[in-house]
């Protein structure tokens, strides 16, 4: 197996990946806050780390990887949604979590080994706060417990920001009870009608940063290999995770490799509801194949800014049409076991270089299309399916791919018109046969005639 390299935010460079224990490679990735539909940013992060998860399992073995990704089901955004809609918080989080799962499964994102919910680990968070107070890194003030950034000599080491930059670049809550304006909340009181838990500091709830430290420690230990998320989380979320975890457990390293997906933009600008360029996964996959969106995400290197355009989405579908067409033409070639192309795996092991891996996938498709013998076709089809699976692609049947989205006309009506066209051709009524072909083409259905009959696909 090739060596793995990852860009480590901690050291601002690409480094050779060397796990603490190759028999148990451990990765934690920040999951969504479940208060609304998953948006493009949620999906891109999930797809990126799904690819990394697949590569780790290929290199180290499926049974030697533990992947944890959380669900935030207690947060001010959820409380705001509750106040806006009047729906119970439990109903909001249950419904939106299911939406998230449905969208991720449509994108062929594998479930992590563990998906903890924040509300299930409040006791662990309280214990972590107690430990921070004991170690002299946290203090109580007016019902709140805050982390003292001055107590940590190298606070800001992950983001590489000075205290001045951190205060300027973050939405710092101004409060008289803070010793330093940058001190962040570990525990805060809950008002009447808000969810909360009993604690040594009164009835309240944990701060946002606390949950990931508690849950990652629970499943992966106080030192583990990879912590991932979007680049927007580097500061303050991941910086504060580092601070509280390392100050609570000073003899441990917390995460050794910090991997961050680049910023998402739409048509060259930041995605925003106020700009009218905000898209949810559900919106897009109602009109375009989910697999095309997945391919678009990985067509740009994960560490670089990603620019979503509808033209790019259409091009991704065209590429998949080419891939699936090659598979459809070799439908009679049965594959017992798939294989991963060496060049594809090398590219993915080199800091998840998906653009390079995709270029090698194109080469495999070209070789499959040019293959003349059954042995050659079997070889390249095996490599195509196995290599594509490393990136979560080509997970559908080719016939299903070409027929999906044909919702302007019912499938039984398509088959009826194909039969009518065959009868028209038999009786030499070529005008009617052409009329049917054009009718279906206008509905987005392409007919393909062969010696064995007529098949159709969505265009």
C-alpha positions as MATLAB code, in Angstrom:
seq = 'XXXXXXXXXXXXXXXXXXXXXXXXXXXXXXXXXXXXXXXXXXXXXXXXXXXXXXXXXXXXXXXXXXXXXXXXXXXXXXXXXXXXXXXXXXXXXXXXXXXXXXXXXXXXXXXXXXXXXXXXXXXXXXXXXXXXXXXXXXXXXXXXXXXXXXXXXXXXXXXXXXXXXXXXXXXXXXXXXXXXXXXXXXXXXXXXXXXXXXXXXXXXXXXXXXXXXXXXXXXXXXXXXXXXXXXXXXXXXXXXXXXXXXXXXXXXXXXXXXXXXXXXXXXXXXXXXXXXXXXXXXXXXXXXXXXXXXXXXXXXXXXXXXXXXXXXXXXXXXXXXXXXXXXXXXXXXXXXXXXXXXXXXXXXXXXXXXXXXXXXXXXXXXXXXXXXXXXXXXXXXXXXXXXXXXXXXXXXXXXXXXXXXXXXXXXXXXXXXXXXXXXXXXXXXXXXXXXXXXXXXXXXXXXXXXXXXXXXXXX';
ca = [
       0.000    0.000    0.000;
       1.233    3.550   -0.718;
       2.090    5.892    2.130;
      -0.577    8.402    3.106;
      -0.105   12.168    3.303;
      -2.534   14.769    4.675;
      -2.434   18.547    4.912;
      -2.235   19.180    8.642;
      -3.673   22.556    9.671;
      -1.764   22.221   12.935;
       1.556   22.610   11.119;
       0.270   24.303    7.968;
       1.825   21.745    5.644;
       1.303   18.359    4.078;
       2.685   15.601    6.280;
       3.086   11.863    6.147;
       0.195   10.278    8.026;
       1.401    7.995   10.810;
      -1.436    6.780   13.072;
      -0.949    6.290   16.795;
      -2.061    2.676   16.347;
      -2.351    1.212   12.840;
      -4.714   -1.413   14.288;
      -7.160    1.326   15.311;
      -7.003    4.440   13.147;
      -9.339    7.009   14.720;
     -11.094    9.965   13.094;
     -13.597   12.502   14.443;
     -15.496   14.913   12.173;
     -17.865   17.673   13.268;
     -21.368   16.893   12.068;
     -24.393   19.145   11.497;
     -26.572   21.132   13.845;
     -30.018   19.674   13.137;
     -32.410   22.597   12.840;
     -33.040   22.812    9.070;
     -32.332   21.167    5.727;
     -28.711   20.237    4.991;
     -27.077   22.847    2.751;
     -24.233   22.581    0.246;
     -21.600   23.227    2.913;
     -22.885   20.381    5.087;
     -22.852   18.052    2.096;
     -19.387   18.984    0.826;
     -17.818   18.330    4.225;
     -19.637   15.002    4.559;
     -18.515   13.875    1.077;
     -14.873   14.904    1.643;
     -14.572   12.950    4.871;
     -16.500   10.039    3.419;
     -13.751    9.752    0.787;
     -11.082    9.937    3.506;
     -12.940    7.272    5.474;
     -13.008    5.003    2.393;
      -9.285    5.502    1.727;
      -8.325    4.812    5.347;
     -10.312    1.573    5.271;
      -8.668    0.557    2.000;
      -5.167    1.207    3.396;
      -5.543   -0.041    6.969;
      -8.457   -2.482    6.685;
     -12.128   -1.908    7.381;
     -11.932   -3.399   10.862;
      -9.013   -1.133   11.831;
     -10.738    2.252   11.377;
     -13.081    3.987   13.826;
     -14.961    6.967   12.411;
     -17.075    9.212   14.661;
     -19.211   12.131   13.510;
     -21.572   13.899   15.885;
     -25.010   15.462   15.744;
     -25.571   18.772   17.553;
     -29.135   18.570   18.841;
     -28.972   21.365   21.431;
     -28.013   24.819   20.174;
     -29.318   28.378   20.008;
     -30.258   27.857   16.337;
     -32.516   24.983   17.376;
     -34.055   27.107   20.125;
     -34.688   29.884   17.596;
     -36.396   27.422   15.242;
     -38.537   26.227   18.150;
     -39.591   29.816   18.896;
     -40.277   30.552   15.213;
     -42.371   27.446   14.526;
     -43.759   26.487   17.908;
     -42.704   22.895   17.226;
     -41.264   20.907   20.141;
     -37.465   20.792   20.081;
     -37.481   16.986   19.981;
     -39.683   17.047   16.868;
     -37.442   19.592   15.132;
     -34.253   17.629   15.777;
     -35.828   14.259   14.945;
     -37.254   15.502   11.634;
     -34.181   17.431   10.498;
     -31.827   14.596   11.475;
     -33.834   12.234    9.254;
     -33.677   14.785    6.429;
     -29.918   14.912    6.856;
     -29.621   11.121    6.742;
     -31.790   10.904    3.632;
     -29.694   13.528    1.830;
     -26.366   11.960    2.814;
     -27.511    8.485    1.768;
     -28.621    9.918   -1.585;
     -25.039   11.239   -1.956;
     -23.719    7.753   -1.084;
     -22.117    8.969    2.140;
     -21.514    5.980    4.416;
     -22.698    6.184    8.010;
     -19.873    6.670   10.540;
     -19.196    3.914   13.046;
     -20.678    6.134   15.751;
     -22.959    9.152   15.464;
     -23.350   10.516   19.017;
     -25.944   13.157   19.833;
     -24.895   16.009   22.111;
     -27.901   15.593   24.439;
     -26.781   12.039   25.251;
     -23.407   13.175   26.642;
     -24.212   16.063   28.966;
     -22.875   14.185   32.017;
     -19.529   13.752   30.247;
     -19.502   17.471   29.433;
     -20.179   18.366   33.070;
     -17.272   16.122   34.137;
     -15.024   17.892   31.621;
     -15.970   21.301   33.023;
     -15.229   20.079   36.551;
     -11.790   18.918   35.396;
     -11.032   22.283   33.778;
     -11.996   24.126   36.967;
      -9.834   21.749   39.013;
      -6.866   22.304   36.669;
      -7.226   26.093   36.966;
      -8.385   26.718   33.409;
     -12.023   27.642   34.041;
     -13.998   29.820   36.433;
     -17.604   30.357   37.468;
     -19.276   33.750   37.052;
     -22.946   34.638   37.399;
     -24.189   31.126   36.696;
     -21.805   30.684   33.759;
     -18.603   28.683   33.603;
     -15.976   30.109   31.275;
     -12.659   28.912   29.922;
      -9.842   31.291   30.798;
      -7.782   31.797   27.643;
      -5.052   33.531   29.677;
      -4.502   30.266   31.556;
      -3.235   28.582   28.375;
       0.147   29.888   27.242;
      -0.225   28.911   23.586;
      -3.931   29.593   23.083;
      -4.449   30.241   19.356;
      -1.816   27.735   18.193;
      -4.165   25.854   15.847;
      -5.396   28.870   13.892;
      -2.095   30.709   14.222;
      -3.872   33.901   15.235;
      -2.776   36.474   17.763;
      -5.158   37.468   20.547;
      -5.846   40.734   18.710;
      -6.732   38.878   15.527;
      -8.928   36.410   17.406;
     -10.887   39.178   19.101;
     -11.343   40.995   15.789;
     -12.253   37.931   13.735;
     -14.801   36.263   15.986;
     -18.252   37.101   17.205;
     -17.150   37.655   20.797;
     -19.962   37.955   23.308;
     -19.298   41.000   25.468;
     -20.071   40.366   29.138;
     -18.993   42.081   32.364;
     -18.426   38.753   34.096;
     -15.626   37.738   31.702;
     -12.036   38.154   32.882;
     -10.896   38.366   29.251;
     -13.276   39.221   26.368;
     -12.012   36.096   24.544;
     -12.983   33.725   27.385;
     -15.565   31.319   25.999;
     -18.586   29.667   27.590;
     -18.386   26.101   28.842;
     -21.722   26.166   30.667;
     -24.551   28.692   30.679;
     -27.851   29.008   32.524;
     -31.099   28.046   30.803;
     -34.034   30.375   31.017;
     -37.586   29.276   31.791;
     -38.948   27.117   28.991;
     -35.499   26.331   27.597;
     -34.008   22.834   27.764;
     -31.399   22.296   30.445;
     -29.784   19.944   32.902;
     -28.954   20.115   36.583;
     -25.290   20.846   37.251;
     -23.035   22.063   40.106;
     -23.486   25.572   38.619;
     -27.264   25.466   38.406;
     -29.800   24.453   35.749;
     -28.292   25.097   32.349;
     -26.776   23.708   29.181;
     -23.287   23.248   27.687;
     -21.488   25.617   25.364;
     -21.171   24.584   21.721;
     -17.445   23.804   21.769;
     -17.692   21.498   24.759;
     -19.678   18.715   23.128;
     -17.083   17.647   20.548;
     -14.322   17.432   23.159;
     -16.471   15.222   25.379;
     -17.753   12.935   22.630;
     -14.463   12.465   20.791;
     -12.789   11.548   24.095;
     -15.560    9.083   24.914;
     -15.222    7.124   21.666;
     -11.619    7.715   20.585;
      -9.680    8.501   23.750;
      -7.920   11.712   24.791;
      -5.393   11.284   21.957;
      -6.502   10.234   18.480;
      -5.405   10.597   14.873;
      -7.591   12.882   12.750;
     -10.030   15.667   13.506;
     -11.883   17.063   10.505;
     -14.387   19.701    9.511;
     -14.900   22.738    7.326;
     -12.278   25.495    7.297;
     -14.871   27.830    8.826;
     -14.597   25.789   12.046;
     -10.853   26.343   12.587;
     -11.617   29.382   14.716;
     -13.244   29.563   17.135;
     -14.716   26.036   17.320;
     -11.656   23.857   16.758;
      -9.328   26.277   18.503;
     -11.522   26.105   21.595;
     -11.847   22.343   21.361;
      -8.055   22.119   21.436;
      -7.852   24.464   24.400;
     -10.363   22.703   26.626;
      -9.271   19.156   25.708;
      -5.548   19.746   26.122;
      -5.968   21.710   29.353;
      -8.231   19.015   30.782;
      -5.789   16.273   29.748;
      -2.324   17.911   29.657;
      -0.494   14.615   29.155;
      -2.401   13.817   25.941;
      -2.221   15.282   22.432;
      -5.932   15.422   21.498;
      -6.008   15.280   17.642;
      -2.644   14.880   15.883;
      -3.810   15.761   12.346;
      -6.331   18.532   11.691;
      -7.895   18.222    8.235;
     -10.096   21.041    6.907;
     -12.226   21.281    3.774;
     -11.938   24.568    1.875;
     -14.541   27.322    1.834;
     -17.657   26.835   -0.286;
     -18.782   29.554   -2.682;
     -21.610   29.847   -5.204;
     -20.773   31.559   -8.496;
     -17.637   32.997   -6.917;
     -19.178   34.515   -3.801;
     -19.921   33.213   -0.336;
     -23.197   31.306   -0.098;
     -25.750   33.339    1.810;
     -29.522   33.508    2.170;
     -29.336   37.303    1.975;
     -27.656   37.050   -1.463;
     -30.245   34.567   -2.733;
     -27.576   31.979   -3.576;
     -28.255   29.594   -0.707;
     -29.039   26.016   -1.769;
     -30.024   22.937    0.167;
     -29.151   19.416   -0.925;
     -32.841   18.580   -1.101;
     -33.457   21.432   -3.565;
     -30.673   20.372   -5.909;
     -31.202   16.619   -5.969;
     -34.876   17.165   -6.781;
     -33.687   18.402  -10.202;
     -30.243   16.870  -10.659;
     -28.833   13.414   -9.868;
     -27.305   13.327   -6.391;
     -24.284   11.491   -7.782;
     -23.549   14.439  -10.095;
     -23.424   16.719   -7.044;
     -21.051   14.296   -5.314;
     -18.781   14.217   -8.377;
     -18.804   18.011   -8.548;
     -17.681   18.255   -4.902;
     -14.641   16.039   -5.479;
     -13.685   17.574   -8.824;
     -11.902   20.289   -6.800;
      -9.193   19.396   -4.288;
     -10.809   19.349   -0.840;
      -8.307   21.791    0.675;
      -9.009   24.460   -1.954;
     -12.042   26.775   -2.066;
     -14.915   25.071   -3.877;
     -17.075   27.075   -6.296;
     -20.526   25.679   -7.015;
     -22.139   26.501  -10.366;
     -25.067   24.925  -12.154;
     -22.925   24.660  -15.267;
     -20.442   22.596  -13.265;
     -23.268   20.370  -12.039;
     -24.424   19.772  -15.616;
     -20.862   18.944  -16.675;
     -20.578   16.462  -13.794;
     -23.696   14.710  -15.057;
     -22.203   14.546  -18.564;
     -19.067   12.883  -17.160;
     -21.171   10.328  -15.309;
     -23.159    9.665  -18.497;
     -19.839    8.713  -20.118;
     -18.861    6.451  -17.216;
     -22.224    4.729  -17.002;
     -22.373    4.335  -20.781;
     -19.142    2.331  -20.617;
     -20.672    0.121  -17.932;
     -23.929   -0.279  -19.857;
     -22.052   -1.464  -22.954;
     -20.327   -4.148  -20.872;
     -23.415   -5.193  -18.938;
     -22.909   -8.785  -20.089;
     -19.426   -8.882  -18.496;
     -19.903  -10.164  -14.954;
     -17.454   -9.105  -12.237;
     -16.854  -11.366   -9.234;
     -14.405   -9.063   -7.472;
     -13.462   -5.439   -8.072;
      -9.925   -4.032   -7.876;
      -8.536   -0.577   -7.125;
      -6.227    0.940   -9.709;
      -2.780    1.618   -8.267;
      -2.572    5.161   -9.691;
      -6.020    6.049   -8.346;
      -5.103    4.868   -4.854;
      -1.748    6.695   -4.960;
      -3.529    9.933   -5.865;
      -6.053    9.533   -3.060;
      -3.329    8.704   -0.545;
      -1.546   11.907   -1.537;
      -3.743   14.261    0.518;
      -6.948   13.077   -1.170;
      -5.999   14.317   -4.634;
      -9.426   13.555   -6.113;
      -8.921   15.628   -9.314;
      -5.898   13.484  -10.198;
      -7.729   10.298   -9.196;
     -10.631   11.279  -11.455;
      -8.260   11.823  -14.390;
      -7.032    8.244  -13.900;
     -10.666    7.104  -13.782;
     -11.168    8.675  -17.228;
      -8.190    6.669  -18.499;
      -9.753    3.457  -17.207;
     -13.056    4.286  -18.936;
     -11.213    4.953  -22.203;
      -9.384    1.628  -21.898;
     -12.673   -0.150  -21.174;
     -14.278    1.396  -24.263;
     -11.304    0.333  -26.434;
     -11.036   -3.172  -24.967;
     -11.639   -5.895  -27.533;
     -11.368   -9.159  -25.636;
     -13.636  -10.290  -22.825;
     -10.583  -10.612  -20.573;
      -9.601   -6.968  -21.169;
     -13.157   -5.789  -20.622;
     -13.389   -7.702  -17.348;
     -10.063   -6.271  -16.158;
     -10.959   -2.626  -16.863;
     -14.537   -2.945  -15.654;
     -13.235   -4.355  -12.378;
     -10.762   -1.480  -12.049;
     -13.418    1.084  -12.932;
     -15.911   -0.133  -10.339;
     -13.318   -0.658   -7.588;
     -11.560    2.673   -8.172;
     -14.814    4.626   -8.446;
     -15.974    3.107   -5.173;
     -12.967    4.719   -3.453;
     -14.594    8.032   -4.309;
     -18.158    6.842   -3.730;
     -19.043    6.900   -7.434;
     -20.787    4.522   -9.872;
     -22.917    2.999   -7.124;
     -25.988    2.654   -9.322;
     -27.061    0.278  -12.056;
     -26.368    1.867  -15.458;
     -29.953    1.399  -16.632;
     -31.240    3.035  -13.440;
     -28.827    5.941  -13.908;
     -30.025    6.684  -17.432;
     -33.692    6.400  -16.513;
     -33.650    8.450  -13.322;
     -35.303   11.809  -13.466;
     -37.543   10.799  -16.352;
     -40.501   12.252  -14.540;
     -42.069   14.242  -17.360;
     -43.543   11.035  -18.713;
     -44.391    7.801  -16.888;
     -42.192    4.758  -17.491;
     -45.114    2.572  -18.616;
     -46.092    5.298  -21.101;
     -42.526    5.306  -22.464;
     -42.666    1.547  -22.950;
     -46.104    1.841  -24.600;
     -44.802    4.441  -27.065;
     -41.753    2.283  -27.842;
     -44.097   -0.627  -28.660;
     -46.274    1.636  -30.806;
     -43.179    2.869  -32.629;
     -42.063   -0.697  -33.299;
     -45.478   -1.480  -34.822;
     -45.345    1.698  -36.910;
     -41.933    0.712  -38.284;
     -43.170   -2.803  -39.013;
     -46.060   -1.373  -41.047;
     -43.620    1.084  -42.689;
     -45.324    4.099  -41.104;
     -41.979    5.833  -40.645;
     -43.569    9.246  -40.159;
     -45.346    8.012  -37.012;
     -42.181    6.248  -35.826;
     -40.195    9.488  -36.169;
     -42.978   11.423  -34.484;
     -42.793    9.133  -31.439;
     -38.978    9.373  -31.305;
     -39.169   13.191  -31.385;
     -41.976   13.243  -28.806;
     -39.849   11.227  -26.394;
     -36.748   13.291  -27.149;
     -38.613   16.474  -26.233;
     -39.557   14.781  -22.948;
     -35.869   14.095  -22.288;
     -35.896   10.445  -23.408;
     -33.323    9.140  -25.891;
     -34.114    5.938  -27.809;
     -31.337    3.585  -28.883;
     -32.101    0.892  -31.479;
     -30.106   -2.312  -31.729;
     -30.469   -5.801  -33.150;
     -32.040   -6.971  -29.901;
     -34.621   -4.159  -29.663;
     -35.004   -0.586  -28.479;
     -33.805    0.763  -25.117;
     -34.194    4.241  -23.655;
     -32.294    6.591  -21.351;
     -32.795   10.010  -19.781;
     -30.852   12.813  -21.458;
];
